[in-house]
Amino acid sequence: MNLPALLGWTFRLALVSALALLIDSYLPAREWSWRIQDLIYRRLPQSPPDTQIVIVDIAQLERPRLASLLLKLGEAQPSFIGIDAVFQAPFRIQDDSLWQAALCTVAQKLPVCLVSTLDLSYPMEQAPQVPISHPLFTGCVEQAFANLILYDTTARIVREYQLYTVSGKDTAFSLGLRAALAADPALLDTLSFLPSRFHIRYRGGLSHFYFVSGEEVLQENIPLGWLRGRILLLGLADPLYRTMEDIFFSPLNEAFLRRSFPDMYGVLIHANVAAMLLHRSFFKEVSLLWVLGLLGTTYLLISIPGFFLRPGIGRSALVRTLQIGLLWAAIELTIYLGTQGWWLEVEPVLWAVLIGGEVDLWRIAPPRPLA
């Protein structure tokens, strides 16, 4: 390799590296596939509100008022009450007694569930369930874990969900799954055929579920007869977003590259999972054979210039054009499949396009025969 060619390759390497660093600062490579798949939600048709699940905002209600709220809700005869809140330490004896009595009274009439956590010293799929509320409050009620999967604890974006765990002979249900089972017990028969970890197919935010304020219920401002037979999920769900406790980012967030404001309370994530299960609207994984076939086709297409053109500007331009076209096609295919309910792991395809193009540019063309 002569000096001009060496300088050319050095300049190209520096330019590509600088561009890669610039892109990585705003869109890290490990998040490419996630961010592309987030675009699915911008193409999905608007979902109607789920009429089976009701979100009840408990704000910062003290335990005596929570006890009154729970008793009122229990009188409406819902099918299930899940409480996405933790009651770790006893406070005043009288307040704790009221809350304990309310839990036990309502639990005698219908399923009431407090959240637990998983012992993450084990792999999540095999982690046993551990109570996190004080034993004073867990004796009469069921428990379901509320752990959310965060790949980036700083960004706090929730895209996947652990439905259940199996530890020895014990199976622990998540809050979203337990709520869905209350309305559709037939789900239990298909549980062994469902993967324990799911990509969440979000239905939407607070506007996609029935919502009531616990404070309004206590003030008797709304009738409660319509709650009969419905799933009630109690937790922090302030429609004005005045509290940042138990709130996360979701793929529905309006800001795509830099999510600046969290948009999804934890109780809403559990509600979305319950709705996904009840409506059987989960994503289906694209078969590995299809992915391998797509990888092979991608590499074949990106290699075409190397078989017909000698190294030069024309061949490089054609390879780059093919790379851009195939990247766009892979992104569009991923989004289209997502809108049809299929989940394609697009990252291997993107790497095949990028690496395949670089390999082709470095390929040495066979010498032409002498005349």
ABEGO torsion letter per residue (X at the ends): XBAAAAAAAAAAAAAAAAAAAAAAAABBAAAAAAAAAAAAAAABBBBBBBAABBBBBAEABBAAAAAAAAAAAAAAGBABBBBBBBBABBBBAAAAAAAAAAAAAAAAABBBBBBBBBBAABBAAABBBBBABBAAAAAABBBBBABBBBABAAAGBBABBBABBBBEABBBBBAAAAAAAAABAAAAAAAAABBABBBBBBAEBAAABBBBBAAAAAAGABBAAAABGBBBBBEBBBAAGABABGBBBBAABABAABBABBABBAAAAAAAAAAAAAAGABBBBBBAAAAAAAAAAAAAAAAAAAAABBBEAAAAAAAAAAAAAAAAAAAAAAAAAAAAGBBBBAAAAAAAAAAAAAAAAABBBBBBBBX
